[in-house]
Amino acid sequence: MDPRPAVAASQTRSPIRHRGLLLTATAVTAVVFGIRYQAASMRTNELNQRARAPYHVTVDRSGGGI
C-alpha cells in the first residue's frame, strides 16, 4: 500500500494554465510600451530642437542628407 494519499492530476499542475499566453502577452506589452517610449522621446527631442534659435530640423525630416 502506498502511504501517500491519491492526488488528482489537476492539483499537481501549475496554477498558471496558459503560461505561453501570459509570456506572449507580457512580451507584446513590453514591446508596445518600448515603441511608445521611443516615439515620445523622438517627438520631445524634435520639439526641443525646433524651439531653439536656429530652428534646426533633423536630416531625416528635412529631406536632405547624405
mmCIF file as gemmi writes it, N, C-alpha and C atoms, coordinates in Angstrom:
data_model
loop_
_atom_site.group_PDB
_atom_site.id
_atom_site.type_symbol
_atom_site.label_atom_id
_atom_site.label_alt_id
_atom_site.label_comp_id
_atom_site.label_asym_id
_atom_site.label_entity_id
_atom_site.label_seq_id
_atom_site.pdbx_PDB_ins_code
_atom_site.Cartn_x
_atom_site.Cartn_y
_atom_site.Cartn_z
_atom_site.occupancy
_atom_site.B_iso_or_equiv
_atom_site.pdbx_formal_charge
_atom_site.auth_seq_id
_atom_site.auth_asym_id
_atom_site.pdbx_PDB_model_num
ATOM 1 N N . MET Axp A 1 ? 0.837 -1.184 0 1 0 ? 1 A 1
ATOM 2 C CA . MET Axp A 1 ? 0 0 0 1 0 ? 1 A 1
ATOM 3 C C . MET Axp A 1 ? 0.881 1.247 0 1 0 ? 1 A 1
ATOM 4 N N . ASP Axp A 2 ? 0.387 2.216 -0.683 1 0 ? 2 A 1
ATOM 5 C CA . ASP Axp A 2 ? 1.092 3.492 -0.776 1 0 ? 2 A 1
ATOM 6 C C . ASP Axp A 2 ? 0.623 4.399 0.358 1 0 ? 2 A 1
ATOM 7 N N . PRO Axp A 3 ? 1.545 4.895 1.205 1 0 ? 3 A 1
ATOM 8 C CA . PRO Axp A 3 ? 1.126 5.722 2.338 1 0 ? 3 A 1
ATOM 9 C C . PRO Axp A 3 ? 0.667 7.128 1.924 1 0 ? 3 A 1
ATOM 10 N N . ARG Axp A 4 ? 1.037 7.551 0.718 1 0 ? 4 A 1
ATOM 11 C CA . ARG Axp A 4 ? 0.636 8.891 0.277 1 0 ? 4 A 1
ATOM 12 C C . ARG Axp A 4 ? -0.801 8.866 -0.228 1 0 ? 4 A 1
ATOM 13 N N . PRO Axp A 5 ? -1.562 9.911 0.045 1 0 ? 5 A 1
ATOM 14 C CA . PRO Axp A 5 ? -2.929 9.961 -0.467 1 0 ? 5 A 1
ATOM 15 C C . PRO Axp A 5 ? -2.921 10.226 -1.972 1 0 ? 5 A 1
ATOM 16 N N . ALA Axp A 6 ? -3.937 9.775 -2.632 1 0 ? 6 A 1
ATOM 17 C CA . ALA Axp A 6 ? -4.056 9.987 -4.075 1 0 ? 6 A 1
ATOM 18 C C . ALA Axp A 6 ? -4.31 11.47 -4.347 1 0 ? 6 A 1
ATOM 19 N N . VAL Axp A 7 ? -3.559 12.018 -5.301 1 0 ? 7 A 1
ATOM 20 C CA . VAL Axp A 7 ? -3.702 13.427 -5.661 1 0 ? 7 A 1
ATOM 21 C C . VAL Axp A 7 ? -4.191 13.485 -7.097 1 0 ? 7 A 1
ATOM 22 N N . ALA Axp A 8 ? -5.213 14.267 -7.316 1 0 ? 8 A 1
ATOM 23 C CA . ALA Axp A 8 ? -5.756 14.407 -8.669 1 0 ? 8 A 1
ATOM 24 C C . ALA Axp A 8 ? -4.731 15.098 -9.557 1 0 ? 8 A 1
ATOM 25 N N . ALA Axp A 9 ? -4.76 14.785 -10.847 1 0 ? 9 A 1
ATOM 26 C CA . ALA Axp A 9 ? -3.802 15.359 -11.79 1 0 ? 9 A 1
ATOM 27 C C . ALA Axp A 9 ? -3.965 16.871 -11.896 1 0 ? 9 A 1
ATOM 28 N N . SER Axp A 10 ? -5.177 17.365 -11.745 1 0 ? 10 A 1
ATOM 29 C CA . SER Axp A 10 ? -5.398 18.808 -11.865 1 0 ? 10 A 1
ATOM 30 C C . SER Axp A 10 ? -4.767 19.572 -10.714 1 0 ? 10 A 1
ATOM 31 N N . GLN Axp A 11 ? -4.533 18.926 -9.586 1 0 ? 11 A 1
ATOM 32 C CA . GLN Axp A 11 ? -3.934 19.604 -8.439 1 0 ? 11 A 1
ATOM 33 C C . GLN Axp A 11 ? -2.415 19.672 -8.534 1 0 ? 11 A 1
ATOM 34 N N . THR Axp A 12 ? -1.811 18.843 -9.341 1 0 ? 12 A 1
ATOM 35 C CA . THR Axp A 12 ? -0.357 18.834 -9.444 1 0 ? 12 A 1
ATOM 36 C C . THR Axp A 12 ? 0.146 19.792 -10.51 1 0 ? 12 A 1
ATOM 37 N N . ARG Axp A 13 ? -0.725 20.266 -11.385 1 0 ? 13 A 1
ATOM 38 C CA . ARG Axp A 13 ? -0.299 21.185 -12.44 1 0 ? 13 A 1
ATOM 39 C C . ARG Axp A 13 ? -0.07 22.579 -11.888 1 0 ? 13 A 1
ATOM 40 N N . SER Axp A 14 ? 0.633 23.358 -12.653 1 0 ? 14 A 1
ATOM 41 C CA . SER Axp A 14 ? 0.915 24.738 -12.262 1 0 ? 14 A 1
ATOM 42 C C . SER Axp A 14 ? -0.383 25.532 -12.169 1 0 ? 14 A 1
ATOM 43 N N . PRO Axp A 15 ? -0.455 26.466 -11.246 1 0 ? 15 A 1
ATOM 44 C CA . PRO Axp A 15 ? -1.675 27.27 -11.146 1 0 ? 15 A 1
ATOM 45 C C . PRO Axp A 15 ? -1.894 28.172 -12.364 1 0 ? 15 A 1
ATOM 46 N N . ILE Axp A 16 ? -0.846 28.419 -13.137 1 0 ? 16 A 1
ATOM 47 C CA . ILE Axp A 16 ? -0.98 29.217 -14.357 1 0 ? 16 A 1
ATOM 48 C C . ILE Axp A 16 ? -1.2 28.253 -15.515 1 0 ? 16 A 1
ATOM 49 N N . ARG Axp A 17 ? -2.397 28.224 -16.037 1 0 ? 17 A 1
ATOM 50 C CA . ARG Axp A 17 ? -2.718 27.258 -17.092 1 0 ? 17 A 1
ATOM 51 C C . ARG Axp A 17 ? -2.129 27.646 -18.438 1 0 ? 17 A 1
ATOM 52 N N . HIS Axp A 18 ? -2.205 28.903 -18.769 1 0 ? 18 A 1
ATOM 53 C CA . HIS Axp A 18 ? -1.76 29.35 -20.09 1 0 ? 18 A 1
ATOM 54 C C . HIS Axp A 18 ? -0.474 30.166 -19.946 1 0 ? 18 A 1
ATOM 55 N N . ARG Axp A 19 ? 0.573 29.485 -19.571 1 0 ? 19 A 1
ATOM 56 C CA . ARG Axp A 19 ? 1.851 30.152 -19.329 1 0 ? 19 A 1
ATOM 57 C C . ARG Axp A 19 ? 2.39 30.799 -20.603 1 0 ? 19 A 1
ATOM 58 N N . GLY Axp A 20 ? 2.268 30.113 -21.732 1 0 ? 20 A 1
ATOM 59 C CA . GLY Axp A 20 ? 2.742 30.661 -23.005 1 0 ? 20 A 1
ATOM 60 C C . GLY Axp A 20 ? 1.994 31.923 -23.391 1 0 ? 20 A 1
ATOM 61 N N . LEU Axp A 21 ? 0.69 31.908 -23.182 1 0 ? 21 A 1
ATOM 62 C CA . LEU Axp A 21 ? -0.118 33.086 -23.489 1 0 ? 21 A 1
ATOM 63 C C . LEU Axp A 21 ? 0.273 34.261 -22.594 1 0 ? 21 A 1
ATOM 64 N N . LEU Axp A 22 ? 0.518 33.983 -21.335 1 0 ? 22 A 1
ATOM 65 C CA . LEU Axp A 22 ? 0.932 35.03 -20.402 1 0 ? 22 A 1
ATOM 66 C C . LEU Axp A 22 ? 2.284 35.619 -20.808 1 0 ? 22 A 1
ATOM 67 N N . LEU Axp A 23 ? 3.224 34.768 -21.168 1 0 ? 23 A 1
ATOM 68 C CA . LEU Axp A 23 ? 4.539 35.253 -21.59 1 0 ? 23 A 1
ATOM 69 C C . LEU Axp A 23 ? 4.452 36.06 -22.879 1 0 ? 23 A 1
ATOM 70 N N . THR Axp A 24 ? 3.631 35.595 -23.821 1 0 ? 24 A 1
ATOM 71 C CA . THR Axp A 24 ? 3.456 36.315 -25.079 1 0 ? 24 A 1
ATOM 72 C C . THR Axp A 24 ? 2.824 37.678 -24.838 1 0 ? 24 A 1
ATOM 73 N N . ALA Axp A 25 ? 1.79 37.714 -24.015 1 0 ? 25 A 1
ATOM 74 C CA . ALA Axp A 25 ? 1.125 38.983 -23.716 1 0 ? 25 A 1
ATOM 75 C C . ALA Axp A 25 ? 2.077 39.949 -23.019 1 0 ? 25 A 1
ATOM 76 N N . THR Axp A 26 ? 2.903 39.446 -22.125 1 0 ? 26 A 1
ATOM 77 C CA . THR Axp A 26 ? 3.871 40.291 -21.43 1 0 ? 26 A 1
ATOM 78 C C . THR Axp A 26 ? 4.907 40.845 -22.407 1 0 ? 26 A 1
ATOM 79 N N . ALA Axp A 27 ? 5.383 39.996 -23.312 1 0 ? 27 A 1
ATOM 80 C CA . ALA Axp A 27 ? 6.376 40.439 -24.291 1 0 ? 27 A 1
ATOM 81 C C . ALA Axp A 27 ? 5.789 41.484 -25.237 1 0 ? 27 A 1
ATOM 82 N N . VAL Axp A 28 ? 4.567 41.254 -25.702 1 0 ? 28 A 1
ATOM 83 C CA . VAL Axp A 28 ? 3.921 42.207 -26.609 1 0 ? 28 A 1
ATOM 84 C C . VAL Axp A 28 ? 3.706 43.544 -25.901 1 0 ? 28 A 1
ATOM 85 N N . THR Axp A 29 ? 3.275 43.492 -24.656 1 0 ? 29 A 1
ATOM 86 C CA . THR Axp A 29 ? 3.065 44.721 -23.888 1 0 ? 29 A 1
ATOM 87 C C . THR Axp A 29 ? 4.373 45.488 -23.723 1 0 ? 29 A 1
ATOM 88 N N . ALA Axp A 30 ? 5.454 44.782 -23.436 1 0 ? 30 A 1
ATOM 89 C CA . ALA Axp A 30 ? 6.756 45.434 -23.277 1 0 ? 30 A 1
ATOM 90 C C . ALA Axp A 30 ? 7.208 46.081 -24.584 1 0 ? 30 A 1
ATOM 91 N N . VAL Axp A 31 ? 6.998 45.399 -25.697 1 0 ? 31 A 1
ATOM 92 C CA . VAL Axp A 31 ? 7.388 45.951 -26.997 1 0 ? 31 A 1
ATOM 93 C C . VAL Axp A 31 ? 6.57 47.201 -27.312 1 0 ? 31 A 1
ATOM 94 N N . VAL Axp A 32 ? 5.267 47.141 -27.071 1 0 ? 32 A 1
ATOM 95 C CA . VAL Axp A 32 ? 4.404 48.296 -27.348 1 0 ? 32 A 1
ATOM 96 C C . VAL Axp A 32 ? 4.822 49.497 -26.506 1 0 ? 32 A 1
ATOM 97 N N . PHE Axp A 33 ? 5.059 49.281 -25.219 1 0 ? 33 A 1
ATOM 98 C CA . PHE Axp A 33 ? 5.479 50.39 -24.369 1 0 ? 33 A 1
ATOM 99 C C . PHE Axp A 33 ? 6.858 50.904 -24.77 1 0 ? 33 A 1
ATOM 100 N N . GLY Axp A 34 ? 7.74 50.028 -25.21 1 0 ? 34 A 1
ATOM 101 C CA . GLY Axp A 34 ? 9.054 50.464 -25.676 1 0 ? 34 A 1
ATOM 102 C C . GLY Axp A 34 ? 8.96 51.335 -26.913 1 0 ? 34 A 1
ATOM 103 N N . ILE Axp A 35 ? 8.101 50.948 -27.848 1 0 ? 35 A 1
ATOM 104 C CA . ILE Axp A 35 ? 7.911 51.733 -29.071 1 0 ? 35 A 1
ATOM 105 C C . ILE Axp A 35 ? 7.294 53.089 -28.738 1 0 ? 35 A 1
ATOM 106 N N . ARG Axp A 36 ? 6.315 53.091 -27.858 1 0 ? 36 A 1
ATOM 107 C CA . ARG Axp A 36 ? 5.675 54.361 -27.475 1 0 ? 36 A 1
ATOM 108 C C . ARG Axp A 36 ? 6.666 55.278 -26.758 1 0 ? 36 A 1
ATOM 109 N N . TYR Axp A 37 ? 7.513 54.702 -25.913 1 0 ? 37 A 1
ATOM 110 C CA . TYR Axp A 37 ? 8.528 55.5 -25.217 1 0 ? 37 A 1
ATOM 111 C C . TYR Axp A 37 ? 9.508 56.107 -26.215 1 0 ? 37 A 1
ATOM 112 N N . GLN Axp A 38 ? 9.941 55.305 -27.184 1 0 ? 38 A 1
ATOM 113 C CA . GLN Axp A 38 ? 10.887 55.787 -28.19 1 0 ? 38 A 1
ATOM 114 C C . GLN Axp A 38 ? 10.259 56.894 -29.029 1 0 ? 38 A 1
ATOM 115 N N . ALA Axp A 39 ? 8.998 56.735 -29.417 1 0 ? 39 A 1
ATOM 116 C CA . ALA Axp A 39 ? 8.311 57.752 -30.21 1 0 ? 39 A 1
ATOM 117 C C . ALA Axp A 39 ? 8.161 59.053 -29.421 1 0 ? 39 A 1
ATOM 118 N N . ALA Axp A 40 ? 7.81 58.938 -28.156 1 0 ? 40 A 1
ATOM 119 C CA . ALA Axp A 40 ? 7.671 60.134 -27.321 1 0 ? 40 A 1
ATOM 120 C C . ALA Axp A 40 ? 9.016 60.829 -27.142 1 0 ? 40 A 1
ATOM 121 N N . SER Axp A 41 ? 10.072 60.049 -26.992 1 0 ? 41 A 1
ATOM 122 C CA . SER Axp A 41 ? 11.403 60.619 -26.839 1 0 ? 41 A 1
ATOM 123 C C . SER Axp A 41 ? 11.83 61.356 -28.107 1 0 ? 41 A 1
ATOM 124 N N . MET Axp A 42 ? 11.587 60.753 -29.261 1 0 ? 42 A 1
ATOM 125 C CA . MET Axp A 42 ? 11.939 61.401 -30.527 1 0 ? 42 A 1
ATOM 126 C C . MET Axp A 42 ? 11.126 62.681 -30.725 1 0 ? 42 A 1
ATOM 127 N N . ARG Axp A 43 ? 9.855 62.63 -30.369 1 0 ? 43 A 1
ATOM 128 C CA . ARG Axp A 43 ? 8.998 63.813 -30.515 1 0 ? 43 A 1
ATOM 129 C C . ARG Axp A 43 ? 9.473 64.933 -29.591 1 0 ? 43 A 1
ATOM 130 N N . THR Axp A 44 ? 9.812 64.599 -28.372 1 0 ? 44 A 1
ATOM 131 C CA . THR Axp A 44 ? 10.312 65.602 -27.427 1 0 ? 44 A 1
ATOM 132 C C . THR Axp A 44 ? 11.609 66.223 -27.933 1 0 ? 44 A 1
ATOM 133 N N . ASN Axp A 45 ? 12.513 65.405 -28.432 1 0 ? 45 A 1
ATOM 134 C CA . ASN Axp A 45 ? 13.776 65.922 -28.966 1 0 ? 45 A 1
ATOM 135 C C . ASN Axp A 45 ? 13.535 66.828 -30.167 1 0 ? 45 A 1
ATOM 136 N N . GLU Axp A 46 ? 12.615 66.423 -31.037 1 0 ? 46 A 1
ATOM 137 C CA . GLU Axp A 46 ? 12.294 67.221 -32.219 1 0 ? 46 A 1
ATOM 138 C C . GLU Axp A 46 ? 11.725 68.587 -31.816 1 0 ? 46 A 1
ATOM 139 N N . LEU Axp A 47 ? 10.815 68.586 -30.853 1 0 ? 47 A 1
ATOM 140 C CA . LEU Axp A 47 ? 10.229 69.851 -30.393 1 0 ? 47 A 1
ATOM 141 C C . LEU Axp A 47 ? 11.272 70.733 -29.715 1 0 ? 47 A 1
ATOM 142 N N . ASN Axp A 48 ? 12.172 70.137 -28.962 1 0 ? 48 A 1
ATOM 143 C CA . ASN Axp A 48 ? 13.237 70.912 -28.322 1 0 ? 48 A 1
ATOM 144 C C . ASN Axp A 48 ? 14.175 71.527 -29.35 1 0 ? 48 A 1
ATOM 145 N N . GLN Axp A 49 ? 14.477 70.793 -30.414 1 0 ? 49 A 1
ATOM 146 C CA . GLN Axp A 49 ? 15.357 71.323 -31.45 1 0 ? 49 A 1
ATOM 147 C C . GLN Axp A 49 ? 14.683 72.45 -32.22 1 0 ? 49 A 1
ATOM 148 N N . ARG Axp A 50 ? 13.396 72.331 -32.472 1 0 ? 50 A 1
ATOM 149 C CA . ARG Axp A 50 ? 12.684 73.386 -33.202 1 0 ? 50 A 1
ATOM 150 C C . ARG Axp A 50 ? 12.537 74.655 -32.37 1 0 ? 50 A 1
ATOM 151 N N . ALA Axp A 51 ? 12.504 74.515 -31.061 1 0 ? 51 A 1
ATOM 152 C CA . ALA Axp A 51 ? 12.303 75.666 -30.188 1 0 ? 51 A 1
ATOM 153 C C . ALA Axp A 51 ? 13.57 76.507 -30.031 1 0 ? 51 A 1
ATOM 154 N N . ARG Axp A 52 ? 14.71 75.984 -30.409 1 0 ? 52 A 1
ATOM 155 C CA . ARG Axp A 52 ? 15.963 76.729 -30.281 1 0 ? 52 A 1
ATOM 156 C C . ARG Axp A 52 ? 16.041 77.826 -31.342 1 0 ? 52 A 1
ATOM 157 N N . ALA Axp A 53 ? 17.014 78.706 -31.175 1 0 ? 53 A 1
ATOM 158 C CA . ALA Axp A 53 ? 17.156 79.883 -32.038 1 0 ? 53 A 1
ATOM 159 C C . ALA Axp A 53 ? 17.33 79.563 -33.524 1 0 ? 53 A 1
ATOM 160 N N . PRO Axp A 54 ? 18.207 78.658 -33.943 1 0 ? 54 A 1
ATOM 161 C CA . PRO Axp A 54 ? 18.374 78.447 -35.388 1 0 ? 54 A 1
ATOM 162 C C . PRO Axp A 54 ? 17.265 77.597 -36.014 1 0 ? 54 A 1
ATOM 163 N N . TYR Axp A 55 ? 16.307 77.138 -35.225 1 0 ? 55 A 1
ATOM 164 C CA . TYR Axp A 55 ? 15.187 76.329 -35.732 1 0 ? 55 A 1
ATOM 165 C C . TYR Axp A 55 ? 15.682 75.151 -36.564 1 0 ? 55 A 1
ATOM 166 N N . HIS Axp A 56 ? 16.494 74.362 -35.943 1 0 ? 56 A 1
ATOM 167 C CA . HIS Axp A 56 ? 17.099 73.193 -36.585 1 0 ? 56 A 1
ATOM 168 C C . HIS Axp A 56 ? 16.053 72.108 -36.834 1 0 ? 56 A 1
ATOM 169 N N . VAL Axp A 57 ? 16.077 71.528 -38.035 1 0 ? 57 A 1
ATOM 170 C CA . VAL Axp A 57 ? 15.225 70.387 -38.357 1 0 ? 57 A 1
ATOM 171 C C . VAL Axp A 57 ? 16.149 69.224 -38.664 1 0 ? 57 A 1
ATOM 172 N N . THR Axp A 58 ? 15.869 68.059 -38.104 1 0 ? 58 A 1
ATOM 173 C CA . THR Axp A 58 ? 16.749 66.912 -38.3 1 0 ? 58 A 1
ATOM 174 C C . THR Axp A 58 ? 16.805 66.518 -39.768 1 0 ? 58 A 1
ATOM 175 N N . VAL Axp A 59 ? 17.876 65.841 -40.143 1 0 ? 59 A 1
ATOM 176 C CA . VAL Axp A 59 ? 18.119 65.491 -41.538 1 0 ? 59 A 1
ATOM 177 C C . VAL Axp A 59 ? 17.031 64.578 -42.077 1 0 ? 59 A 1
ATOM 178 N N . ASP Axp A 60 ? 16.589 63.617 -41.299 1 0 ? 60 A 1
ATOM 179 C CA . ASP Axp A 60 ? 15.589 62.684 -41.812 1 0 ? 60 A 1
ATOM 180 C C . ASP Axp A 60 ? 14.249 63.368 -42.051 1 0 ? 60 A 1
ATOM 181 N N . ARG Axp A 61 ? 13.989 64.506 -41.429 1 0 ? 61 A 1
ATOM 182 C CA . ARG Axp A 61 ? 12.735 65.231 -41.649 1 0 ? 61 A 1
ATOM 183 C C . ARG Axp A 61 ? 12.886 66.326 -42.708 1 0 ? 61 A 1
ATOM 184 N N . SER Axp A 62 ? 14.109 66.77 -42.977 1 0 ? 62 A 1
ATOM 185 C CA . SER Axp A 62 ? 14.308 67.884 -43.896 1 0 ? 62 A 1
ATOM 186 C C . SER Axp A 62 ? 14.376 67.427 -45.348 1 0 ? 62 A 1
ATOM 187 N N . GLY Axp A 63 ? 14.594 66.141 -45.571 1 0 ? 63 A 1
ATOM 188 C CA . GLY Axp A 63 ? 14.68 65.643 -46.939 1 0 ? 63 A 1
ATOM 189 C C . GLY Axp A 63 ? 16.092 65.678 -47.491 1 0 ? 63 A 1
ATOM 190 N N . GLY Axp A 64 ? 17.031 66.221 -46.762 1 0 ? 64 A 1
ATOM 191 C CA . GLY Axp A 64 ? 18.409 66.295 -47.225 1 0 ? 64 A 1
ATOM 192 C C . GLY Axp A 64 ? 19.245 65.202 -46.611 1 0 ? 64 A 1
ATOM 193 N N . GLY Axp A 65 ? 20.503 65.326 -46.744 1 0 ? 65 A 1
ATOM 194 C CA . GLY Axp A 65 ? 21.394 64.366 -46.114 1 0 ? 65 A 1
ATOM 195 C C . GLY Axp A 65 ? 22.267 63.666 -47.121 1 0 ? 65 A 1
ATOM 196 N N . ILE Axp A 66 ? 23.03 62.751 -46.638 1 0 ? 66 A 1
ATOM 197 C CA . ILE Axp A 66 ? 23.977 62.028 -47.488 1 0 ? 66 A 1
ATOM 198 C C . ILE Axp A 66 ? 23.255 60.912 -48.196 1 0 ? 66 A 1
